[in-house]
Amino acid sequence: ARQRGFLGQAQRVGFDIHINITRLWRYYVLNMIVPILLLAALSLVTYVVPPESLDGRIALNLTIFLALTALQFVINDQLPRSSYPSAVLKLLIVSYCAVALAVPESIIVFAIARSAKVKEEMASP
């Protein structure tokens, strides 16, 4: 339809632009999510270590915690900045909590095993 423009008769012309965008999800899964899940699964090895070996259990958890921290630095460099937590960051926080809660659990299990051992030694002549 013709409309009156600034210099007289003007015609409105338009066009559409279509852009196809695909997300490279395999990159994120292989380079971010899988390492986080492997480190979290590796923290379960803590429960295989004997309770009397407190230093080994805590060292394992501390090493995994530091590995998660290093991985977070790499992930923060690769993801865009945003004011809300991404799904990868939420997974990382859950993994931090799982590893961090294994340390007090190890200390409690060590104390229980130690007191049971002391009671057993006192009971046997």
N, CA, C and O atoms as a DFTB+ gen file, in Angstrom:
500 C
 N C O
     1  1       0.840      -1.181       0.000
     2  2       0.000       0.000       0.000
     3  2       0.878       1.234       0.000
     4  3       1.960       1.265       0.587
     5  1       0.378       2.239      -0.673
     6  2       1.152       3.480      -0.772
     7  2       0.818       4.394       0.412
     8  3      -0.338       4.571       0.796
     9  1       1.877       4.955       0.959
    10  2       1.704       5.911       2.049
    11  2       2.406       7.206       1.662
    12  3       3.358       7.214       0.882
    13  1       1.921       8.272       2.216
    14  2       2.561       9.552       1.928
    15  2       3.794       9.679       2.786
    16  3       3.702       9.626       4.013
    17  1       4.928       9.843       2.179
    18  2       6.176       9.974       2.881
    19  2       6.601      11.418       2.989
    20  3       5.825      12.329       2.701
    21  1       7.827      11.623       3.403
    22  2       8.365      12.970       3.607
    23  2       8.499      13.723       2.288
    24  3       8.257      14.929       2.230
    25  1       8.884      13.011       1.229
    26  2       9.095      13.661      -0.052
    27  2       7.985      13.361      -1.055
    28  3       8.169      13.544      -2.258
    29  1       6.869      12.915      -0.579
    30  2       5.772      12.635      -1.494
    31  2       5.325      11.198      -1.370
    32  3       5.140      10.693      -0.263
    33  1       5.149      10.534      -2.506
    34  2       4.679       9.151      -2.524
    35  2       5.814       8.210      -2.145
    36  3       6.911       8.309      -2.695
    37  1       5.560       7.296      -1.208
    38  2       6.566       6.308      -0.790
    39  2       5.933       4.938      -0.759
    40  3       4.740       4.804      -0.484
    41  1       6.711       3.935      -1.035
    42  2       6.241       2.571      -0.988
    43  2       7.010       1.832       0.094
    44  3       8.226       1.975       0.221
    45  1       6.286       1.046       0.865
    46  2       6.927       0.287       1.942
    47  2       7.415      -1.038       1.350
    48  3       6.653      -1.771       0.720
    49  1       8.708      -1.329       1.568
    50  2       9.316      -2.553       1.066
    51  2       9.919      -3.286       2.254
    52  3      10.494      -2.656       3.142
    53  1       9.796      -4.602       2.282
    54  2      10.357      -5.369       3.392
    55  2      10.879      -6.712       2.920
    56  3      10.607      -7.150       1.802
    57  1      11.628      -7.349       3.790
    58  2      12.145      -8.681       3.483
    59  2      12.361      -9.418       4.799
    60  3      12.493      -8.799       5.855
    61  1      12.395     -10.740       4.725
    62  2      12.586     -11.588       5.891
    63  2      13.961     -12.241       5.815
    64  3      14.421     -12.619       4.738
    65  1      14.601     -12.368       6.954
    66  2      15.880     -13.072       7.049
    67  2      15.682     -14.264       7.973
    68  3      15.171     -14.113       9.083
    69  1      16.082     -15.441       7.524
    70  2      15.992     -16.661       8.314
    71  2      17.404     -17.166       8.571
    72  3      18.179     -17.378       7.637
    73  1      17.733     -17.356       9.848
    74  2      19.057     -17.858      10.234
    75  2      18.853     -19.157      10.991
    76  3      18.121     -19.197      11.979
    77  1      19.489     -20.204      10.536
    78  2      19.449     -21.491      11.229
    79  2      20.662     -21.598      12.140
    80  3      21.802     -21.459      11.698
    81  1      20.400     -21.849      13.421
    82  2      21.468     -21.970      14.408
    83  2      21.376     -23.351      15.025
    84  3      20.299     -23.783      15.436
    85  1      22.489     -24.036      15.092
    86  2      22.516     -25.346      15.757
    87  2      23.490     -25.286      16.920
    88  3      24.559     -24.682      16.832
    89  1      23.098     -25.920      18.000
    90  2      23.931     -25.950      19.202
    91  2      24.858     -27.157      19.121
    92  3      24.439     -28.259      18.767
    93  1      26.107     -26.932      19.453
    94  2      27.094     -28.004      19.462
    95  2      27.048     -28.696      20.819
    96  3      27.940     -28.492      21.642
    97  1      26.030     -29.504      21.065
    98  2      25.815     -30.097      22.378
    99  2      26.841     -31.160      22.704
   100  3      27.164     -31.359      23.876
   101  1      27.365     -31.850      21.700
   102  2      28.353     -32.901      21.973
   103  2      29.612     -32.324      22.613
   104  3      30.230     -32.956      23.469
   105  1      29.977     -31.138      22.198
   106  2      31.151     -30.472      22.770
   107  2      30.962     -30.258      24.266
   108  3      31.865     -30.538      25.054
   109  1      29.803     -29.767      24.656
   110  2      29.540     -29.502      26.063
   111  2      29.453     -30.789      26.877
   112  3      29.932     -30.854      28.009
   113  1      28.846     -31.795      26.296
   114  2      28.722     -33.070      27.010
   115  2      30.087     -33.700      27.228
   116  3      30.410     -34.119      28.339
   117  1      30.892     -33.770      26.166
   118  2      32.193     -34.449      26.266
   119  2      33.231     -33.655      27.049
   120  3      34.061     -34.248      27.739
   121  1      33.203     -32.341      26.958
   122  2      34.246     -31.530      27.587
   123  2      33.875     -30.947      28.938
   124  3      34.746     -30.454      29.655
   125  1      32.602     -30.993      29.301
   126  2      32.204     -30.407      30.579
   127  2      31.440     -31.391      31.455
   128  3      31.825     -31.636      32.599
   129  1      30.377     -31.947      30.933
   130  2      29.499     -32.768      31.765
   131  2      30.130     -34.114      32.110
   132  3      30.087     -34.532      33.267
   133  1      30.715     -34.798      31.130
   134  2      31.331     -36.107      31.393
   135  2      32.468     -36.004      32.411
   136  3      32.502     -36.815      33.337
   137  1      33.408     -35.045      32.292
   138  2      34.449     -34.956      33.331
   139  2      33.902     -34.675      34.731
   140  3      34.416     -35.206      35.715
   141  1      32.866     -33.847      34.823
   142  2      32.272     -33.571      36.135
   143  2      31.679     -34.847      36.721
   144  3      31.888     -35.153      37.894
   145  1      30.937     -35.589      35.898
   146  2      30.319     -36.819      36.378
   147  2      31.360     -37.877      36.732
   148  3      31.181     -38.623      37.695
   149  1      32.445     -37.948      35.961
   150  2      33.508     -38.908      36.280
   151  2      34.191     -38.575      37.605
   152  3      34.491     -39.470      38.396
   153  1      34.434     -37.296      37.842
   154  2      35.048     -36.903      39.111
   155  2      34.103     -37.173      40.282
   156  3      34.535     -37.614      41.347
   157  1      32.821     -36.908      40.080
   158  2      31.860     -37.187      41.147
   159  2      31.772     -38.689      41.408
   160  3      31.673     -39.113      42.559
   161  1      31.808     -39.487      40.356
   162  2      31.779     -40.940      40.526
   163  2      33.062     -41.437      41.176
   164  3      33.038     -42.385      41.961
   165  1      34.174     -40.803      40.852
   166  2      35.453     -41.184      41.449
   167  2      35.466     -40.922      42.952
   168  3      36.185     -41.591      43.694
   169  1      34.678     -39.957      43.398
   170  2      34.630     -39.685      44.834
   171  2      33.991     -40.840      45.604
   172  3      34.169     -40.947      46.818
   173  1      33.253     -41.701      44.911
   174  2      32.657     -42.868      45.575
   175  2      33.712     -43.885      45.992
   176  3      33.442     -44.753      46.821
   177  1      34.910     -43.785      45.424
   178  2      36.013     -44.681      45.816
   179  2      36.351     -44.471      47.292
   180  3      36.900     -45.368      47.933
   181  1      36.037     -43.320      47.826
   182  2      36.270     -43.024      49.242
   183  2      35.645     -44.090      50.132
   184  3      36.211     -44.459      51.161
   185  1      34.483     -44.581      49.733
   186  2      33.767     -45.534      50.570
   187  2      34.335     -46.950      50.472
   188  3      33.927     -47.835      51.224
   189  1      35.275     -47.166      49.547
   190  2      35.954     -48.452      49.428
   191  2      37.200     -48.489      50.309
   192  3      37.615     -49.550      50.774
   193  1      37.791     -47.307      50.533
   194  2      38.987     -47.202      51.369
   195  2      38.599     -47.538      52.810
   196  3      37.558     -47.089      53.290
   197  1      39.427     -48.323      53.503
   198  2      39.093     -48.689      54.889
   199  2      38.902     -47.463      55.788
   200  3      39.606     -46.466      55.630
   201  1      37.955     -47.532      56.729
   202  2      37.689     -46.380      57.608
   203  2      38.895     -45.966      58.446
   204  3      39.011     -44.799      58.819
   205  1      39.795     -46.905      58.749
   206  2      40.974     -46.585      59.563
   207  2      41.965     -45.717      58.792
   208  3      42.832     -45.088      59.400
   209  1      41.853     -45.673      57.486
   210  2      42.774     -44.890      56.652
   211  2      42.186     -43.504      56.390
   212  3      41.843     -43.161      55.259
   213  1      42.080     -42.723      57.454
   214  2      41.468     -41.392      57.355
   215  2      42.261     -40.482      56.433
   216  3      41.672     -39.741      55.646
   217  1      43.585     -40.523      56.515
   218  2      44.404     -39.641      55.684
   219  2      44.198     -39.931      54.196
   220  3      44.134     -38.999      53.394
   221  1      44.093     -41.190      53.820
   222  2      43.867     -41.540      52.421
   223  2      42.503     -41.098      51.930
   224  3      42.362     -40.626      50.802
   225  1      41.500     -41.254      52.778
   226  2      40.143     -40.854      52.386
   227  2      40.038     -39.344      52.198
   228  3      39.453     -38.866      51.226
   229  1      40.612     -38.604      53.141
   230  2      40.538     -37.139      53.032
   231  2      41.399     -36.646      51.876
   232  3      41.004     -35.717      51.173
   233  1      42.572     -37.250      51.663
   234  2      43.431     -36.853      50.549
   235  2      42.730     -37.089      49.208
   236  3      42.827     -36.260      48.304
   237  1      42.037     -38.197      49.082
   238  2      41.302     -38.489      47.844
   239  2      40.222     -37.442      47.595
   240  3      40.099     -36.924      46.486
   241  1      39.441     -37.132      48.629
   242  2      38.382     -36.132      48.467
   243  2      38.945     -34.745      48.177
   244  3      38.390     -34.008      47.362
   245  1      40.026     -34.390      48.828
   246  2      40.643     -33.085      48.589
   247  2      41.182     -32.990      47.165
   248  3      41.051     -31.950      46.520
   249  1      41.781     -34.057      46.679
   250  2      42.290     -34.074      45.309
   251  2      41.159     -33.929      44.299
   252  3      41.283     -33.188      43.325
   253  1      40.058     -34.634      44.531
   254  2      38.914     -34.522      43.623
   255  2      38.302     -33.129      43.700
   256  3      37.878     -32.581      42.683
   257  1      38.252     -32.554      44.895
   258  2      37.729     -31.193      45.063
   259  2      38.581     -30.193      44.277
   260  3      38.052     -29.299      43.617
   261  1      39.903     -30.354      44.354
   262  2      40.799     -29.467      43.601
   263  2      40.674     -29.683      42.097
   264  3      40.771     -28.730      41.324
   265  1      40.460     -30.928      41.678
   266  2      40.254     -31.206      40.250
   267  2      38.963     -30.556      39.753
   268  3      38.921     -30.027      38.642
   269  1      37.913     -30.595      40.572
   270  2      36.661     -29.918      40.205
   271  2      36.867     -28.402      40.111
   272  3      36.296     -27.749      39.238
   273  1      37.676     -27.850      41.002
   274  2      37.958     -26.414      40.967
   275  2      38.706     -26.038      39.694
   276  3      38.382     -25.036      39.056
   277  1      39.709     -26.841      39.319
   278  2      40.442     -26.580      38.075
   279  2      39.506     -26.694      36.876
   280  3      39.585     -25.890      35.948
   281  1      38.635     -27.674      36.891
   282  2      37.670     -27.842      35.803
   283  2      36.708     -26.660      35.743
   284  3      36.298     -26.246      34.658
   285  1      36.349     -26.119      36.898
   286  2      35.461     -24.949      36.913
   287  2      36.127     -23.742      36.260
   288  3      35.460     -22.978      35.561
   289  1      37.422     -23.557      36.473
   290  2      38.132     -22.455      35.812
   291  2      38.080     -22.616      34.295
   292  3      37.864     -21.642      33.574
   293  1      38.274     -23.822      33.817
   294  2      38.227     -24.078      32.375
   295  2      36.819     -23.831      31.839
   296  3      36.648     -23.209      30.790
   297  1      35.822     -24.316      32.557
   298  2      34.434     -24.141      32.123
   299  2      34.045     -22.671      32.123
   300  3      33.361     -22.217      31.205
   301  1      34.463     -21.923      33.126
   302  2      34.131     -20.493      33.186
   303  2      34.734     -19.728      32.020
   304  3      34.151     -18.742      31.568
   305  1      35.885     -20.157      31.524
   306  2      36.487     -19.498      30.365
   307  2      35.730     -19.812      29.079
   308  3      35.738     -19.006      28.148
   309  1      35.079     -20.965      29.015
   310  2      34.420     -21.386      27.781
   311  2      32.958     -20.976      27.695
   312  3      32.430     -20.812      26.594
   313  1      32.294     -20.807      28.830
   314  2      30.882     -20.431      28.808
   315  2      30.727     -18.909      28.812
   316  3      31.566     -18.202      29.371
   317  1      29.671     -18.407      28.197
   318  2      29.450     -16.955      28.238
   319  2      29.047     -16.491      29.638
   320  3      28.475     -17.250      30.420
   321  1      29.348     -15.265      29.925
   322  2      28.995     -14.683      31.223
   323  2      27.479     -14.493      31.304
   324  3      26.854     -14.046      30.343
   325  1      26.898     -14.832      32.445
   326  2      25.469     -14.612      32.644
   327  2      25.209     -14.404      34.128
   328  3      26.017     -14.776      34.979
   329  1      24.071     -13.806      34.413
   330  2      23.726     -13.517      35.807
   331  2      22.997     -14.678      36.473
   332  3      22.764     -14.643      37.681
   333  1      22.635     -15.702      35.710
   334  2      21.936     -16.856      36.273
   335  2      22.811     -18.100      36.106
   336  3      23.593     -18.185      35.158
   337  1      22.685     -19.056      37.013
   338  2      23.522     -20.264      36.910
   339  2      23.054     -21.168      35.772
   340  3      21.861     -21.430      35.612
   341  1      24.020     -21.636      34.991
   342  2      23.699     -22.554      33.892
   343  2      23.543     -23.973      34.447
   344  3      23.831     -24.227      35.617
   345  1      23.092     -24.873      33.608
   346  2      22.913     -26.270      34.023
   347  2      24.250     -26.900      34.382
   348  3      24.328     -27.713      35.303
   349  1      25.301     -26.530      33.663
   350  2      26.635     -27.068      33.948
   351  2      27.110     -26.589      35.316
   352  3      27.691     -27.361      36.078
   353  1      26.868     -25.336      35.624
   354  2      27.271     -24.807      36.933
   355  2      26.483     -25.474      38.063
   356  3      27.041     -25.756      39.124
   357  1      25.201     -25.723      37.842
   358  2      24.403     -26.416      38.859
   359  2      24.932     -27.825      39.093
   360  3      25.006     -28.279      40.235
   361  1      25.301     -28.522      38.015
   362  2      25.882     -29.862      38.142
   363  2      27.208     -29.807      38.890
   364  3      27.505     -30.681      39.704
   365  1      27.990     -28.791      38.617
   366  2      29.277     -28.619      39.303
   367  2      29.076     -28.366      40.791
   368  3      29.827     -28.897      41.609
   369  1      28.092     -27.578      41.153
   370  2      27.807     -27.290      42.563
   371  2      27.348     -28.553      43.291
   372  3      27.756     -28.803      44.425
   373  1      26.503     -29.341      42.641
   374  2      26.060     -30.599      43.247
   375  2      27.249     -31.536      43.446
   376  3      27.344     -32.215      44.468
   377  1      28.157     -31.571      42.469
   378  2      29.350     -32.415      42.586
   379  2      30.253     -31.923      43.718
   380  3      30.801     -32.731      44.468
   381  1      30.410     -30.607      43.845
   382  2      31.176     -30.046      44.971
   383  2      30.591     -30.518      46.299
   384  3      31.320     -30.938      47.197
   385  1      29.273     -30.442      46.409
   386  2      28.610     -30.840      47.661
   387  2      28.812     -32.322      47.954
   388  3      29.054     -32.708      49.097
   389  1      28.710     -33.153      46.913
   390  2      28.890     -34.598      47.108
   391  2      30.295     -34.909      47.598
   392  3      30.477     -35.742      48.486
   393  1      31.282     -34.244      47.025
   394  2      32.675     -34.484      47.431
   395  2      32.935     -33.884      48.809
   396  3      33.607     -34.498      49.638
   397  1      32.408     -32.697      49.054
   398  2      32.659     -32.029      50.332
   399  2      31.994     -32.765      51.493
   400  3      32.552     -32.801      52.590
   401  1      30.832     -33.343      51.282
   402  2      30.154     -34.056      52.363
   403  2      30.829     -35.390      52.702
   404  3      30.593     -35.955      53.770
   405  1      31.657     -35.882      51.799
   406  2      32.368     -37.131      52.074
   407  2      33.464     -36.938      53.121
   408  3      33.856     -37.901      53.779
   409  1      33.965     -35.712      53.287
   410  2      35.027     -35.460      54.276
   411  2      34.498     -35.596      55.706
   412  3      35.070     -36.367      56.476
   413  1      33.436     -34.888      56.098
   414  2      32.930     -35.109      57.464
   415  2      32.428     -36.528      57.678
   416  3      32.535     -37.069      58.778
   417  1      31.880     -37.135      56.625
   418  2      31.442     -38.524      56.738
   419  2      32.634     -39.431      57.040
   420  3      32.527     -40.354      57.847
   421  1      33.757     -39.170      56.396
   422  2      34.963     -39.973      56.638
   423  2      35.448     -39.808      58.075
   424  3      35.880     -40.772      58.707
   425  1      35.375     -38.596      58.579
   426  2      35.814     -38.335      59.955
   427  2      34.894     -39.040      60.944
   428  3      35.367     -39.635      61.912
   429  1      33.595     -38.980      60.712
   430  2      32.639     -39.648      61.609
   431  2      32.831     -41.164      61.580
   432  3      32.824     -41.812      62.627
   433  1      33.000     -41.729      60.385
   434  2      33.204     -43.170      60.259
   435  2      34.517     -43.574      60.929
   436  3      34.591     -44.625      61.567
   437  1      35.547     -42.748      60.788
   438  2      36.827     -43.026      61.442
   439  2      36.660     -43.036      62.961
   440  3      37.173     -43.926      63.638
   441  1      35.940     -42.046      63.494
   442  2      35.725     -41.975      64.943
   443  2      34.929     -43.174      65.442
   444  3      35.240     -43.720      66.500
   445  1      33.914     -43.590      64.701
   446  2      33.114     -44.755      65.103
   447  2      33.965     -46.020      65.061
   448  3      33.922     -46.833      65.984
   449  1      34.736     -46.183      63.992
   450  2      35.593     -47.371      63.870
   451  2      36.654     -47.390      64.962
   452  3      36.981     -48.448      65.500
   453  1      37.182     -46.233      65.282
   454  2      38.213     -46.128      66.326
   455  2      37.643     -46.482      67.700
   456  3      38.259     -47.219      68.469
   457  1      36.437     -45.938      68.000
   458  2      35.837     -46.227      69.307
   459  2      35.433     -47.702      69.404
   460  3      35.527     -48.300      70.475
   461  1      34.988     -48.283      68.297
   462  2      34.650     -49.716      68.309
   463  2      35.891     -50.555      68.547
   464  3      35.843     -51.566      69.248
   465  1      37.003     -50.131      67.961
   466  2      38.258     -50.857      68.151
   467  2      38.736     -50.756      69.595
   468  3      39.216     -51.739      70.159
   469  1      38.610     -49.585      70.191
   470  2      39.026     -49.372      71.586
   471  2      38.149     -50.210      72.516
   472  3      38.657     -50.852      73.436
   473  1      36.841     -50.206      72.282
   474  2      35.941     -51.017      73.102
   475  2      36.250     -52.492      72.972
   476  3      36.188     -53.233      73.953
   477  1      36.584     -52.926      71.761
   478  2      36.928     -54.328      71.549
   479  2      38.204     -54.709      72.260
   480  3      38.310     -55.808      72.803
   481  1      39.179     -53.809      72.264
   482  2      40.449     -54.084      72.961
   483  2      40.255     -54.111      74.481
   484  3      40.904     -54.887      75.182
   485  1      39.354     -53.254      74.981
   486  2      39.106     -53.210      76.414
   487  2      38.319     -54.449      76.870
   488  3      38.498     -54.927      77.991
   489  1      37.455     -54.959      75.999
   490  2      36.627     -56.101      76.359
   491  2      37.434     -57.405      76.345
   492  3      37.148     -58.310      77.129
   493  1      38.428     -57.511      75.472
   494  2      39.210     -58.759      75.399
   495  2      40.411     -58.660      76.332
   496  3      41.097     -57.638      76.366
   497  1      40.664     -59.735      77.094
   498  2      41.792     -59.701      78.055
   499  2      43.121     -59.914      77.385
   500  3      44.156     -59.914      78.053
